[in-house]
Amino acid sequence: MADVLLSLIVPEDVSQHVEDLLLSRPDLVPGFSSTAVHGHGSVVRLVEASELVRGHSPRVQIQTVGAEADMREVLAMVKRELPQANVFYWLLPVIGVGRL
């Protein structure tokens, strides 16, 4: 099965829970990267007063590469364990992966 890139965009207050879930399943996710990002747009819920002033909400982007079936299992696990987490995701095909 081909590899895919799984990107998760999660609220800052949920990111550690998602990271802990991923770390608990090294069979599905041998590693991942996380980066601070900002959520913009009409679908981003601005809750805190500071978010309303700035017009964006702090988020964390978590990315990992693996077999599509494994990445779909990760999505199901996050949905099952954190159903109210407000996680946005996408999957993209990967044409190459490795270490140099």
N, C-alpha and C positions, 0 to 999 in steps of 0.2 A: 504494500500500500504506500502511496506517495506521502511525503512529508508536507505538513501545512504549518503556517505561522498562526498561532493563536495570540490575539491581542485582547487584553481585558482592560477596561477603563473603570476604575472603582473609586468611590469617595474615599478621601484620606482616612476617615475613621473606621473604614472597613478593610483597608489594605492589609493590615497585619493579620487579620483573620484569614483573608484569601491566601496570603503568603504562607501562613501556617498550614492551611489545607494542602497547598501544593507541595510543601516540604514533607508532609505526612505520606505522600504517594510518590516516592522516587522511582517506582516502577512505571508510572505514567509521565512524570515530569522530572527528568534527571537534573535539570537546571532551568533558571529563568532570569530575566533582567527586569528591573523596575526603575521607573523614572517619574519624577514629579511633573505633572502637566496641569493645564487649566481647562476646565469645561466651559464652553461658550454655547450660546444658542437657545432657542425657544424650548428645547426639550430638557435643558439642564435646570434642575430645581435649585434656585438660590434661596437658602434658608437663613444663614447668619446675616446680621446687619452689614458686616464687612463685605460679604459676597454681593449684597445688593448694591453697595457703593461701588465696588470694583467692576461689577457686571460679569463676573465669572466665578467659578467654584473650583477650589483645589481638588485635584484628582491624582491618582497614581495609575500609570500605565504599566501593566505587567505583560511581558512577552515571553513565549516559549515556542519551541519547534518540536514537532514529533509526528508520529503517524496520525492520520486523520481520525481513526477510531479512538485512539488514546485521547486526543484533544476534545473529541465530542464527549468522552467519558468525564473529562475534567469539567466541561461545561455542565454536565448533568450533576456532578458532585457539588459544584458551587451553587447551583440552583437549589439542590436538595438541602444543603447545609446552611445556606444563607439566602433564603427565599425573598427577603425584603431588602437585600443589599444594594439594589439599583445599579447593577453591573451592566455595562455596555460592552459588546464584544464583536470581533470579526475574525474570520478565518481566511487565509490567503494561501494559494499554492506556493510551494518553495521549489525553485529550480536548482538550487544547490545549497549545501550546508557542510561545514567542516571546520577544521582548525588549520591555521597556517603558522 
